[in-house]
Amino acid sequence: MPDLENFQKVERTTLTMEEVAEYLGISYWLVGQLVRKNELPHFRVGGRILFRKKVIDNFMEEQEKIAFDKLYSK
């Protein structure tokens, strides 16, 4: 029998639709709309839609840069 005390817990790097909605502070419905329009980076595994937290963070940074550039390029 394996020694469970020394077993390292696997750290999740993905978020579900519910989790990404909470993480971004938007509704579950809006996450679904963004996924359907391919406006939010995601992937599917066995019918589930998942998001890599790192990719979502990078996506938000890029969106901030775009918004900042639009604001100050006028």
N, CA, C and O atoms as a Tripos MOL2 file, in Angstrom:
@<TRIPOS>MOLECULE
protein
  296   295    74     0     0
PROTEIN
NO_CHARGES

@<TRIPOS>ATOM
      1 N           0.8450   -1.1880    0.0000 N.3       1 MET1
      2 CA          0.0000    0.0000    0.0000 C.3       1 MET1
      3 C           0.8880    1.2470    0.0000 C.2       1 MET1
      4 O           1.8440    1.3090    0.7730 O.2       1 MET1
      5 N           0.5950    2.2520   -0.8550 N.am      2 PRO2
      6 CA          1.4390    3.4470   -0.9170 C.3       2 PRO2
      7 C           1.3510    4.2760    0.3640 C.2       2 PRO2
      8 O           0.3310    4.2930    1.0520 O.2       2 PRO2
      9 N           2.4490    4.9570    0.6540 N.am      3 ASP3
     10 CA          2.5170    5.8260    1.8230 C.3       3 ASP3
     11 C           1.8340    7.1500    1.4860 C.2       3 ASP3
     12 O           2.4330    8.0020    0.8290 O.2       3 ASP3
     13 N           0.5920    7.3330    1.9260 N.am      4 LEU4
     14 CA         -0.1980    8.5090    1.5700 C.3       4 LEU4
     15 C           0.3230    9.7890    2.2130 C.2       4 LEU4
     16 O           0.0650   10.8780    1.7010 O.2       4 LEU4
     17 N           1.0450    9.6830    3.3170 N.am      5 GLU5
     18 CA          1.5820   10.8790    3.9720 C.3       5 GLU5
     19 C           2.6350   11.5500    3.1060 C.2       5 GLU5
     20 O           2.7630   12.7740    3.1280 O.2       5 GLU5
     21 N           3.3870   10.7730    2.3470 N.am      6 ASN6
     22 CA          4.4490   11.3210    1.5020 C.3       6 ASN6
     23 C           3.9890   11.5850    0.0740 C.2       6 ASN6
     24 O           4.7690   12.0440   -0.7610 O.2       6 ASN6
     25 N           2.7360   11.2970   -0.2000 N.am      7 PHE7
     26 CA          2.1820   11.4980   -1.5380 C.3       7 PHE7
     27 C           1.9870   12.9910   -1.7710 C.2       7 PHE7
     28 O           1.3050   13.6520   -0.9880 O.2       7 PHE7
     29 N           2.5670   13.5230   -2.8230 N.am      8 GLN8
     30 CA          2.4390   14.9440   -3.1150 C.3       8 GLN8
     31 C           1.0960   15.2240   -3.7700 C.2       8 GLN8
     32 O           0.6770   14.5340   -4.6990 O.2       8 GLN8
     33 N           0.4410   16.2460   -3.2620 N.am      9 LYS9
     34 CA         -0.8530   16.6340   -3.8280 C.3       9 LYS9
     35 C          -0.6140   17.3330   -5.1700 C.2       9 LYS9
     36 O           0.2690   18.1810   -5.2910 O.2       9 LYS9
     37 N          -1.3990   16.9720   -6.1550 N.am     10 VAL10
     38 CA         -1.3030   17.5900   -7.4730 C.3      10 VAL10
     39 C          -2.0090   18.9390   -7.4290 C.2      10 VAL10
     40 O          -3.1650   19.0320   -7.0180 O.2      10 VAL10
     41 N          -1.3130   19.9670   -7.8490 N.am     11 GLU11
     42 CA         -1.9030   21.3000   -7.8700 C.3      11 GLU11
     43 C          -2.5930   21.5260   -9.2170 C.2      11 GLU11
     44 O          -1.9840   21.3680  -10.2750 O.2      11 GLU11
     45 N          -3.8600   21.8950   -9.1600 N.am     12 ARG12
     46 CA         -4.6170   22.1420  -10.3910 C.3      12 ARG12
     47 C          -4.1330   23.4270  -11.0580 C.2      12 ARG12
     48 O          -3.8300   24.4170  -10.3930 O.2      12 ARG12
     49 N          -4.0710   23.3850  -12.3590 N.am     13 THR13
     50 CA         -3.6960   24.5700  -13.1310 C.3      13 THR13
     51 C          -4.8260   25.0000  -14.0480 C.2      13 THR13
     52 O          -4.6820   25.9460  -14.8230 O.2      13 THR13
     53 N          -5.9540   24.3000  -13.9560 N.am     14 THR14
     54 CA         -7.0910   24.6270  -14.8080 C.3      14 THR14
     55 C          -8.2670   25.1080  -13.9720 C.2      14 THR14
     56 O          -8.3630   24.8280  -12.7770 O.2      14 THR14
     57 N          -9.1540   25.8370  -14.6320 N.am     15 LEU15
     58 CA        -10.3680   26.3370  -14.0080 C.3      15 LEU15
     59 C         -11.5690   25.8540  -14.8100 C.2      15 LEU15
     60 O         -11.4860   25.6880  -16.0270 O.2      15 LEU15
     61 N         -12.6750   25.6320  -14.1280 N.am     16 THR16
     62 CA        -13.9290   25.3000  -14.7990 C.3      16 THR16
     63 C         -14.6090   26.6030  -15.2170 C.2      16 THR16
     64 O         -14.1290   27.6900  -14.8970 O.2      16 THR16
     65 N         -15.7160   26.4890  -15.9270 N.am     17 MET17
     66 CA        -16.4570   27.6910  -16.3280 C.3      17 MET17
     67 C         -16.9250   28.4730  -15.1060 C.2      17 MET17
     68 O         -16.8520   29.7020  -15.0850 O.2      17 MET17
     69 N         -17.4050   27.7620  -14.0900 N.am     18 GLU18
     70 CA        -17.8580   28.4290  -12.8680 C.3      18 GLU18
     71 C         -16.7080   29.1690  -12.1910 C.2      18 GLU18
     72 O         -16.8560   30.3070  -11.7450 O.2      18 GLU18
     73 N         -15.5640   28.5000  -12.1250 N.am     19 GLU19
     74 CA        -14.3990   29.1040  -11.4710 C.3      19 GLU19
     75 C         -13.8640   30.3010  -12.2390 C.2      19 GLU19
     76 O         -13.4720   31.2990  -11.6340 O.2      19 GLU19
     77 N         -13.8430   30.2150  -13.5660 N.am     20 VAL20
     78 CA        -13.3320   31.3480  -14.3450 C.3      20 VAL20
     79 C         -14.2990   32.5260  -14.2600 C.2      20 VAL20
     80 O         -13.8660   33.6780  -14.2770 O.2      20 VAL20
     81 N         -15.5840   32.2580  -14.1710 N.am     21 ALA21
     82 CA        -16.5580   33.3440  -14.0000 C.3      21 ALA21
     83 C         -16.2950   34.0710  -12.6880 C.2      21 ALA21
     84 O         -16.2790   35.3010  -12.6480 O.2      21 ALA21
     85 N         -16.0930   33.3230  -11.6320 N.am     22 GLU22
     86 CA        -15.8040   33.9290  -10.3290 C.3      22 GLU22
     87 C         -14.4580   34.6530  -10.3570 C.2      22 GLU22
     88 O         -14.3350   35.7590   -9.8320 O.2      22 GLU22
     89 N         -13.4600   34.0370  -10.9620 N.am     23 TYR23
     90 CA        -12.1150   34.6060  -11.0460 C.3      23 TYR23
     91 C         -12.1190   35.9450  -11.7800 C.2      23 TYR23
     92 O         -11.4380   36.8870  -11.3750 O.2      23 TYR23
     93 N         -12.8980   36.0190  -12.8680 N.am     24 LEU24
     94 CA        -12.9610   37.2470  -13.6640 C.3      24 LEU24
     95 C         -13.9950   38.2400  -13.1390 C.2      24 LEU24
     96 O         -14.0140   39.4040  -13.5400 O.2      24 LEU24
     97 N         -14.8510   37.7690  -12.2410 N.am     25 GLY25
     98 CA        -15.8860   38.6470  -11.7030 C.3      25 GLY25
     99 C         -17.0080   38.9190  -12.6920 C.2      25 GLY25
    100 O         -17.5980   39.9990  -12.7090 O.2      25 GLY25
    101 N         -17.2920   37.9060  -13.5230 N.am     26 ILE26
    102 CA        -18.3720   38.0240  -14.4980 C.3      26 ILE26
    103 C         -19.3170   36.8400  -14.3130 C.2      26 ILE26
    104 O         -19.0200   35.9180  -13.5530 O.2      26 ILE26
    105 N         -20.4310   36.8640  -14.9940 N.am     27 SER27
    106 CA        -21.4140   35.7950  -14.8320 C.3      27 SER27
    107 C         -21.0170   34.5430  -15.6100 C.2      27 SER27
    108 O         -20.2630   34.5930  -16.5820 O.2      27 SER27
    109 N         -21.5500   33.4330  -15.1470 N.am     28 TYR28
    110 CA        -21.3750   32.1540  -15.8380 C.3      28 TYR28
    111 C         -21.9130   32.2690  -17.2590 C.2      28 TYR28
    112 O         -21.3060   31.7590  -18.2010 O.2      28 TYR28
    113 N         -23.0520   32.9400  -17.4110 N.am     29 TRP29
    114 CA        -23.6740   33.1150  -18.7260 C.3      29 TRP29
    115 C         -22.7230   33.8440  -19.6760 C.2      29 TRP29
    116 O         -22.5790   33.4490  -20.8330 O.2      29 TRP29
    117 N         -22.0730   34.9110  -19.1880 N.am     30 LEU30
    118 CA        -21.1520   35.6710  -20.0310 C.3      30 LEU30
    119 C         -19.9410   34.8350  -20.4230 C.2      30 LEU30
    120 O         -19.4670   34.9280  -21.5550 O.2      30 LEU30
    121 N         -19.4390   34.0240  -19.5070 N.am     31 VAL31
    122 CA        -18.3310   33.1230  -19.8490 C.3      31 VAL31
    123 C         -18.7630   32.2110  -20.9950 C.2      31 VAL31
    124 O         -18.0110   32.0100  -21.9490 O.2      31 VAL31
    125 N         -19.9620   31.6640  -20.9020 N.am     32 GLY32
    126 CA        -20.4780   30.8050  -21.9680 C.3      32 GLY32
    127 C         -20.5610   31.5270  -23.2990 C.2      32 GLY32
    128 O         -20.2220   30.9590  -24.3380 O.2      32 GLY32
    129 N         -21.0100   32.7770  -23.2780 N.am     33 GLN33
    130 CA        -21.0880   33.5680  -24.5140 C.3      33 GLN33
    131 C         -19.6960   33.8020  -25.1000 C.2      33 GLN33
    132 O         -19.5020   33.6800  -26.3100 O.2      33 GLN33
    133 N         -18.7380   34.1350  -24.2550 N.am     34 LEU34
    134 CA        -17.3670   34.3770  -24.7200 C.3      34 LEU34
    135 C         -16.7360   33.1070  -25.2800 C.2      34 LEU34
    136 O         -15.9760   33.1660  -26.2470 O.2      34 LEU34
    137 N         -17.0430   31.9690  -24.6860 N.am     35 VAL35
    138 CA        -16.5420   30.6850  -25.1920 C.3      35 VAL35
    139 C         -17.1590   30.3930  -26.5550 C.2      35 VAL35
    140 O         -16.4530   30.0160  -27.4900 O.2      35 VAL35
    141 N         -18.4670   30.5650  -26.6690 N.am     36 ARG36
    142 CA        -19.1440   30.3000  -27.9530 C.3      36 ARG36
    143 C         -18.5970   31.1710  -29.0820 C.2      36 ARG36
    144 O         -18.5190   30.7350  -30.2310 O.2      36 ARG36
    145 N         -18.2220   32.4020  -28.7470 N.am     37 LYS37
    146 CA        -17.6720   33.3200  -29.7510 C.3      37 LYS37
    147 C         -16.1550   33.1700  -29.9100 C.2      37 LYS37
    148 O         -15.5340   33.9020  -30.6800 O.2      37 LYS37
    149 N         -15.5680   32.2270  -29.1860 N.am     38 ASN38
    150 CA        -14.1110   32.0290  -29.1830 C.3      38 ASN38
    151 C         -13.3640   33.2990  -28.8050 C.2      38 ASN38
    152 O         -12.3060   33.5860  -29.3630 O.2      38 ASN38
    153 N         -13.9030   34.0580  -27.8650 N.am     39 GLU39
    154 CA        -13.2710   35.2890  -27.4070 C.3      39 GLU39
    155 C         -12.5150   35.0950  -26.0970 C.2      39 GLU39
    156 O         -11.8510   36.0160  -25.6200 O.2      39 GLU39
    157 N         -12.6110   33.9150  -25.5220 N.am     40 LEU40
    158 CA        -11.9300   33.6010  -24.2750 C.3      40 LEU40
    159 C         -11.1800   32.2900  -24.4890 C.2      40 LEU40
    160 O         -11.7950   31.2880  -24.8540 O.2      40 LEU40
    161 N          -9.8540   32.2720  -24.2690 N.am     41 PRO41
    162 CA         -9.0840   31.0450  -24.5390 C.3      41 PRO41
    163 C          -9.5300   29.8930  -23.6430 C.2      41 PRO41
    164 O          -9.6020   30.0340  -22.4220 O.2      41 PRO41
    165 N          -9.8260   28.7630  -24.2580 N.am     42 HIS42
    166 CA        -10.3160   27.5880  -23.5440 C.3      42 HIS42
    167 C          -9.9810   26.3340  -24.3320 C.2      42 HIS42
    168 O          -9.5200   26.4070  -25.4710 O.2      42 HIS42
    169 N         -10.2170   25.1920  -23.7190 N.am     43 PHE43
    170 CA        -10.0830   23.9210  -24.4230 C.3      43 PHE43
    171 C         -11.1080   22.9490  -23.8520 C.2      43 PHE43
    172 O         -11.6440   23.1570  -22.7630 O.2      43 PHE43
    173 N         -11.3670   21.9010  -24.5940 N.am     44 ARG44
    174 CA        -12.3780   20.9190  -24.1810 C.3      44 ARG44
    175 C         -11.7090   19.5780  -23.8940 C.2      44 ARG44
    176 O         -10.8230   19.1320  -24.6240 O.2      44 ARG44
    177 N         -12.1550   18.9580  -22.8190 N.am     45 VAL45
    178 CA        -11.6850   17.6240  -22.4540 C.3      45 VAL45
    179 C         -12.9130   16.8050  -22.0740 C.2      45 VAL45
    180 O         -13.5780   17.0900  -21.0780 O.2      45 VAL45
    181 N         -13.1990   15.8100  -22.8560 N.am     46 GLY46
    182 CA        -14.3290   14.9350  -22.5600 C.3      46 GLY46
    183 C         -15.6420   15.6750  -22.3830 C.2      46 GLY46
    184 O         -16.4390   15.3290  -21.5100 O.2      46 GLY46
    185 N         -15.8700   16.6740  -23.1900 N.am     47 GLY47
    186 CA        -17.1110   17.4290  -23.1110 C.3      47 GLY47
    187 C         -17.0880   18.5710  -22.1120 C.2      47 GLY47
    188 O         -18.0100   19.3860  -22.0920 O.2      47 GLY47
    189 N         -16.0550   18.6500  -21.2830 N.am     48 ARG48
    190 CA        -15.9320   19.7480  -20.3110 C.3      48 ARG48
    191 C         -15.1210   20.8780  -20.9260 C.2      48 ARG48
    192 O         -14.1850   20.6410  -21.6880 O.2      48 ARG48
    193 N         -15.4820   22.0830  -20.5930 N.am     49 ILE49
    194 CA        -14.7410   23.2580  -21.0400 C.3      49 ILE49
    195 C         -13.8480   23.6900  -19.8880 C.2      49 ILE49
    196 O         -14.3190   23.9420  -18.7790 O.2      49 ILE49
    197 N         -12.5580   23.7710  -20.1660 N.am     50 LEU50
    198 CA        -11.5840   24.1410  -19.1420 C.3      50 LEU50
    199 C         -10.7340   25.3170  -19.6120 C.2      50 LEU50
    200 O         -10.6250   25.5950  -20.8070 O.2      50 LEU50
    201 N         -10.1450   25.9880  -18.6530 N.am     51 PHE51
    202 CA         -9.3180   27.1610  -18.9060 C.3      51 PHE51
    203 C          -8.0330   27.0090  -18.1020 C.2      51 PHE51
    204 O          -8.0830   26.6310  -16.9310 O.2      51 PHE51
    205 N          -6.9050   27.2900  -18.6970 N.am     52 ARG52
    206 CA         -5.6530   27.3210  -17.9430 C.3      52 ARG52
    207 C          -5.5660   28.6740  -17.2520 C.2      52 ARG52
    208 O          -5.7120   29.7120  -17.8960 O.2      52 ARG52
    209 N          -5.3330   28.6670  -15.9600 N.am     53 LYS53
    210 CA         -5.2590   29.9060  -15.1890 C.3      53 LYS53
    211 C          -4.1800   30.8320  -15.7580 C.2      53 LYS53
    212 O          -4.3950   32.0380  -15.8790 O.2      53 LYS53
    213 N          -3.0410   30.2760  -16.0990 N.am     54 LYS54
    214 CA         -1.9290   31.0700  -16.6450 C.3      54 LYS54
    215 C          -2.3370   31.7520  -17.9560 C.2      54 LYS54
    216 O          -1.9920   32.9110  -18.1820 O.2      54 LYS54
    217 N          -3.0620   31.0450  -18.8110 N.am     55 VAL55
    218 CA         -3.5000   31.5970  -20.0950 C.3      55 VAL55
    219 C          -4.5330   32.7050  -19.8660 C.2      55 VAL55
    220 O          -4.5140   33.7230  -20.5580 O.2      55 VAL55
    221 N          -5.4330   32.5090  -18.8960 N.am     56 ILE56
    222 CA         -6.4230   33.5370  -18.5740 C.3      56 ILE56
    223 C          -5.7240   34.7880  -18.0550 C.2      56 ILE56
    224 O          -6.0930   35.9010  -18.4280 O.2      56 ILE56
    225 N          -4.7140   34.6160  -17.1930 N.am     57 ASP57
    226 CA         -3.9510   35.7680  -16.6920 C.3      57 ASP57
    227 C          -3.2710   36.5160  -17.8400 C.2      57 ASP57
    228 O          -3.3120   37.7450  -17.8890 O.2      57 ASP57
    229 N          -2.6470   35.7810  -18.7610 N.am     58 ASN58
    230 CA         -1.9950   36.4110  -19.9210 C.3      58 ASN58
    231 C          -3.0160   37.1150  -20.8070 C.2      58 ASN58
    232 O          -2.7610   38.2110  -21.3060 O.2      58 ASN58
    233 N          -4.1690   36.4860  -20.9990 N.am     59 PHE59
    234 CA         -5.2420   37.0680  -21.7980 C.3      59 PHE59
    235 C          -5.6880   38.4070  -21.1960 C.2      59 PHE59
    236 O          -5.8600   39.3920  -21.9150 O.2      59 PHE59
    237 N          -5.8740   38.4330  -19.8740 N.am     60 MET60
    238 CA         -6.2960   39.6750  -19.2150 C.3      60 MET60
    239 C          -5.2410   40.7690  -19.3720 C.2      60 MET60
    240 O          -5.5830   41.9300  -19.5940 O.2      60 MET60
    241 N          -3.9640   40.4070  -19.2570 N.am     61 GLU61
    242 CA         -2.8930   41.3890  -19.4420 C.3      61 GLU61
    243 C          -2.9270   41.9670  -20.8490 C.2      61 GLU61
    244 O          -2.7730   43.1740  -21.0340 O.2      61 GLU61
    245 N          -3.1290   41.1030  -21.8410 N.am     62 GLU62
    246 CA         -3.2050   41.5690  -23.2330 C.3      62 GLU62
    247 C          -4.3990   42.4980  -23.4330 C.2      62 GLU62
    248 O          -4.2830   43.5170  -24.1130 O.2      62 GLU62
    249 N          -5.5430   42.1540  -22.8480 N.am     63 GLN63
    250 CA         -6.7330   42.9940  -22.9680 C.3      63 GLN63
    251 C          -6.5050   44.3530  -22.3150 C.2      63 GLN63
    252 O          -6.9620   45.3740  -22.8300 O.2      63 GLN63
    253 N          -5.8040   44.3700  -21.1900 N.am     64 GLU64
    254 CA         -5.4740   45.6330  -20.5250 C.3      64 GLU64
    255 C          -4.5870   46.4950  -21.4140 C.2      64 GLU64
    256 O          -4.7960   47.7040  -21.5190 O.2      64 GLU64
    257 N          -3.5960   45.8750  -22.0530 N.am     65 LYS65
    258 CA         -2.6860   46.6110  -22.9450 C.3      65 LYS65
    259 C          -3.4570   47.2010  -24.1220 C.2      65 LYS65
    260 O          -3.2390   48.3540  -24.4960 O.2      65 LYS65
    261 N          -4.3480   46.4210  -24.6990 N.am     66 ILE66
    262 CA         -5.1540   46.8950  -25.8320 C.3      66 ILE66
    263 C          -6.0080   48.0880  -25.4010 C.2      66 ILE66
    264 O          -6.0640   49.1040  -26.0940 O.2      66 ILE66
    265 N          -6.6650   47.9550  -24.2600 N.am     67 ALA67
    266 CA         -7.5150   49.0490  -23.7660 C.3      67 ALA67
    267 C          -6.6840   50.2800  -23.4590 C.2      67 ALA67
    268 O          -7.0980   51.3970  -23.7710 O.2      67 ALA67
    269 N          -5.5190   50.0980  -22.8550 N.am     68 PHE68
    270 CA         -4.6350   51.2190  -22.5170 C.3      68 PHE68
    271 C          -4.1620   51.9190  -23.7920 C.2      68 PHE68
    272 O          -4.1670   53.1470  -23.8690 O.2      68 PHE68
    273 N          -3.7550   51.1350  -24.7870 N.am     69 ASP69
    274 CA         -3.2880   51.7150  -26.0550 C.3      69 ASP69
    275 C          -4.3900   52.4960  -26.7500 C.2      69 ASP69
    276 O          -4.1340   53.5680  -27.2990 O.2      69 ASP69
    277 N          -5.6140   51.9750  -26.7340 N.am     70 LYS70
    278 CA         -6.7400   52.6830  -27.3460 C.3      70 LYS70
    279 C          -7.0200   53.9830  -26.6200 C.2      70 LYS70
    280 O          -7.3080   55.0010  -27.2480 O.2      70 LYS70
    281 N          -6.9360   53.9530  -25.3080 N.am     71 LEU71
    282 CA         -7.2190   55.1240  -24.5040 C.3      71 LEU71
    283 C          -6.2140   56.2440  -24.7340 C.2      71 LEU71
    284 O          -6.5860   57.4140  -24.8320 O.2      71 LEU71
    285 N          -4.9420   55.8780  -24.8180 N.am     72 TYR72
    286 CA         -3.9010   56.8960  -24.8920 C.3      72 TYR72
    287 C          -3.3500   57.1230  -26.2940 C.2      72 TYR72
    288 O          -2.4060   57.8970  -26.4570 O.2      72 TYR72
    289 N          -3.9080   56.4770  -27.3020 N.am     73 SER73
    290 CA         -3.4550   56.7060  -28.6750 C.3      73 SER73
    291 C          -4.2600   57.8030  -29.3700 C.2      73 SER73
    292 O          -3.9770   58.1690  -30.5100 O.2      73 SER73
    293 N          -5.2660   58.3190  -28.6660 N.am     74 LYS74
    294 CA         -6.1310   59.3540  -29.2600 C.3      74 LYS74
    295 C          -5.4930   60.7110  -29.1410 C.2      74 LYS74
    296 O          -6.0690   61.7050  -29.5830 O.2      74 LYS74
@<TRIPOS>BOND
     1     1     2 1
     2     2     3 1
     3     3     4 2
     4     3     5 am
     5     5     6 1
     6     6     7 1
     7     7     8 2
     8     7     9 am
     9     9    10 1
    10    10    11 1
    11    11    12 2
    12    11    13 am
    13    13    14 1
    14    14    15 1
    15    15    16 2
    16    15    17 am
    17    17    18 1
    18    18    19 1
    19    19    20 2
    20    19    21 am
    21    21    22 1
    22    22    23 1
    23    23    24 2
    24    23    25 am
    25    25    26 1
    26    26    27 1
    27    27    28 2
    28    27    29 am
    29    29    30 1
    30    30    31 1
    31    31    32 2
    32    31    33 am
    33    33    34 1
    34    34    35 1
    35    35    36 2
    36    35    37 am
    37    37    38 1
    38    38    39 1
    39    39    40 2
    40    39    41 am
    41    41    42 1
    42    42    43 1
    43    43    44 2
    44    43    45 am
    45    45    46 1
    46    46    47 1
    47    47    48 2
    48    47    49 am
    49    49    50 1
    50    50    51 1
    51    51    52 2
    52    51    53 am
    53    53    54 1
    54    54    55 1
    55    55    56 2
    56    55    57 am
    57    57    58 1
    58    58    59 1
    59    59    60 2
    60    59    61 am
    61    61    62 1
    62    62    63 1
    63    63    64 2
    64    63    65 am
    65    65    66 1
    66    66    67 1
    67    67    68 2
    68    67    69 am
    69    69    70 1
    70    70    71 1
    71    71    72 2
    72    71    73 am
    73    73    74 1
    74    74    75 1
    75    75    76 2
    76    75    77 am
    77    77    78 1
    78    78    79 1
    79    79    80 2
    80    79    81 am
    81    81    82 1
    82    82    83 1
    83    83    84 2
    84    83    85 am
    85    85    86 1
    86    86    87 1
    87    87    88 2
    88    87    89 am
    89    89    90 1
    90    90    91 1
    91    91    92 2
    92    91    93 am
    93    93    94 1
    94    94    95 1
    95    95    96 2
    96    95    97 am
    97    97    98 1
    98    98    99 1
    99    99   100 2
   100    99   101 am
   101   101   102 1
   102   102   103 1
   103   103   104 2
   104   103   105 am
   105   105   106 1
   106   106   107 1
   107   107   108 2
   108   107   109 am
   109   109   110 1
   110   110   111 1
   111   111   112 2
   112   111   113 am
   113   113   114 1
   114   114   115 1
   115   115   116 2
   116   115   117 am
   117   117   118 1
   118   118   119 1
   119   119   120 2
   120   119   121 am
   121   121   122 1
   122   122   123 1
   123   123   124 2
   124   123   125 am
   125   125   126 1
   126   126   127 1
   127   127   128 2
   128   127   129 am
   129   129   130 1
   130   130   131 1
   131   131   132 2
   132   131   133 am
   133   133   134 1
   134   134   135 1
   135   135   136 2
   136   135   137 am
   137   137   138 1
   138   138   139 1
   139   139   140 2
   140   139   141 am
   141   141   142 1
   142   142   143 1
   143   143   144 2
   144   143   145 am
   145   145   146 1
   146   146   147 1
   147   147   148 2
   148   147   149 am
   149   149   150 1
   150   150   151 1
   151   151   152 2
   152   151   153 am
   153   153   154 1
   154   154   155 1
   155   155   156 2
   156   155   157 am
   157   157   158 1
   158   158   159 1
   159   159   160 2
   160   159   161 am
   161   161   162 1
   162   162   163 1
   163   163   164 2
   164   163   165 am
   165   165   166 1
   166   166   167 1
   167   167   168 2
   168   167   169 am
   169   169   170 1
   170   170   171 1
   171   171   172 2
   172   171   173 am
   173   173   174 1
   174   174   175 1
   175   175   176 2
   176   175   177 am
   177   177   178 1
   178   178   179 1
   179   179   180 2
   180   179   181 am
   181   181   182 1
   182   182   183 1
   183   183   184 2
   184   183   185 am
   185   185   186 1
   186   186   187 1
   187   187   188 2
   188   187   189 am
   189   189   190 1
   190   190   191 1
   191   191   192 2
   192   191   193 am
   193   193   194 1
   194   194   195 1
   195   195   196 2
   196   195   197 am
   197   197   198 1
   198   198   199 1
   199   199   200 2
   200   199   201 am
   201   201   202 1
   202   202   203 1
   203   203   204 2
   204   203   205 am
   205   205   206 1
   206   206   207 1
   207   207   208 2
   208   207   209 am
   209   209   210 1
   210   210   211 1
   211   211   212 2
   212   211   213 am
   213   213   214 1
   214   214   215 1
   215   215   216 2
   216   215   217 am
   217   217   218 1
   218   218   219 1
   219   219   220 2
   220   219   221 am
   221   221   222 1
   222   222   223 1
   223   223   224 2
   224   223   225 am
   225   225   226 1
   226   226   227 1
   227   227   228 2
   228   227   229 am
   229   229   230 1
   230   230   231 1
   231   231   232 2
   232   231   233 am
   233   233   234 1
   234   234   235 1
   235   235   236 2
   236   235   237 am
   237   237   238 1
   238   238   239 1
   239   239   240 2
   240   239   241 am
   241   241   242 1
   242   242   243 1
   243   243   244 2
   244   243   245 am
   245   245   246 1
   246   246   247 1
   247   247   248 2
   248   247   249 am
   249   249   250 1
   250   250   251 1
   251   251   252 2
   252   251   253 am
   253   253   254 1
   254   254   255 1
   255   255   256 2
   256   255   257 am
   257   257   258 1
   258   258   259 1
   259   259   260 2
   260   259   261 am
   261   261   262 1
   262   262   263 1
   263   263   264 2
   264   263   265 am
   265   265   266 1
   266   266   267 1
   267   267   268 2
   268   267   269 am
   269   269   270 1
   270   270   271 1
   271   271   272 2
   272   271   273 am
   273   273   274 1
   274   274   275 1
   275   275   276 2
   276   275   277 am
   277   277   278 1
   278   278   279 1
   279   279   280 2
   280   279   281 am
   281   281   282 1
   282   282   283 1
   283   283   284 2
   284   283   285 am
   285   285   286 1
   286   286   287 1
   287   287   288 2
   288   287   289 am
   289   289   290 1
   290   290   291 1
   291   291   292 2
   292   291   293 am
   293   293   294 1
   294   294   295 1
   295   295   296 2
@<TRIPOS>SUBSTRUCTURE
     1 MET1         2 RESIDUE 1 A MET
     2 PRO2         6 RESIDUE 1 A PRO
     3 ASP3        10 RESIDUE 1 A ASP
     4 LEU4        14 RESIDUE 1 A LEU
     5 GLU5        18 RESIDUE 1 A GLU
     6 ASN6        22 RESIDUE 1 A ASN
     7 PHE7        26 RESIDUE 1 A PHE
     8 GLN8        30 RESIDUE 1 A GLN
     9 LYS9        34 RESIDUE 1 A LYS
    10 VAL10       38 RESIDUE 1 A VAL
    11 GLU11       42 RESIDUE 1 A GLU
    12 ARG12       46 RESIDUE 1 A ARG
    13 THR13       50 RESIDUE 1 A THR
    14 THR14       54 RESIDUE 1 A THR
    15 LEU15       58 RESIDUE 1 A LEU
    16 THR16       62 RESIDUE 1 A THR
    17 MET17       66 RESIDUE 1 A MET
    18 GLU18       70 RESIDUE 1 A GLU
    19 GLU19       74 RESIDUE 1 A GLU
    20 VAL20       78 RESIDUE 1 A VAL
    21 ALA21       82 RESIDUE 1 A ALA
    22 GLU22       86 RESIDUE 1 A GLU
    23 TYR23       90 RESIDUE 1 A TYR
    24 LEU24       94 RESIDUE 1 A LEU
    25 GLY25       98 RESIDUE 1 A GLY
    26 ILE26      102 RESIDUE 1 A ILE
    27 SER27      106 RESIDUE 1 A SER
    28 TYR28      110 RESIDUE 1 A TYR
    29 TRP29      114 RESIDUE 1 A TRP
    30 LEU30      118 RESIDUE 1 A LEU
    31 VAL31      122 RESIDUE 1 A VAL
    32 GLY32      126 RESIDUE 1 A GLY
    33 GLN33      130 RESIDUE 1 A GLN
    34 LEU34      134 RESIDUE 1 A LEU
    35 VAL35      138 RESIDUE 1 A VAL
    36 ARG36      142 RESIDUE 1 A ARG
    37 LYS37      146 RESIDUE 1 A LYS
    38 ASN38      150 RESIDUE 1 A ASN
    39 GLU39      154 RESIDUE 1 A GLU
    40 LEU40      158 RESIDUE 1 A LEU
    41 PRO41      162 RESIDUE 1 A PRO
    42 HIS42      166 RESIDUE 1 A HIS
    43 PHE43      170 RESIDUE 1 A PHE
    44 ARG44      174 RESIDUE 1 A ARG
    45 VAL45      178 RESIDUE 1 A VAL
    46 GLY46      182 RESIDUE 1 A GLY
    47 GLY47      186 RESIDUE 1 A GLY
    48 ARG48      190 RESIDUE 1 A ARG
    49 ILE49      194 RESIDUE 1 A ILE
    50 LEU50      198 RESIDUE 1 A LEU
    51 PHE51      202 RESIDUE 1 A PHE
    52 ARG52      206 RESIDUE 1 A ARG
    53 LYS53      210 RESIDUE 1 A LYS
    54 LYS54      214 RESIDUE 1 A LYS
    55 VAL55      218 RESIDUE 1 A VAL
    56 ILE56      222 RESIDUE 1 A ILE
    57 ASP57      226 RESIDUE 1 A ASP
    58 ASN58      230 RESIDUE 1 A ASN
    59 PHE59      234 RESIDUE 1 A PHE
    60 MET60      238 RESIDUE 1 A MET
    61 GLU61      242 RESIDUE 1 A GLU
    62 GLU62      246 RESIDUE 1 A GLU
    63 GLN63      250 RESIDUE 1 A GLN
    64 GLU64      254 RESIDUE 1 A GLU
    65 LYS65      258 RESIDUE 1 A LYS
    66 ILE66      262 RESIDUE 1 A ILE
    67 ALA67      266 RESIDUE 1 A ALA
    68 PHE68      270 RESIDUE 1 A PHE
    69 ASP69      274 RESIDUE 1 A ASP
    70 LYS70      278 RESIDUE 1 A LYS
    71 LEU71      282 RESIDUE 1 A LEU
    72 TYR72      286 RESIDUE 1 A TYR
    73 SER73      290 RESIDUE 1 A SER
    74 LYS74      294 RESIDUE 1 A LYS
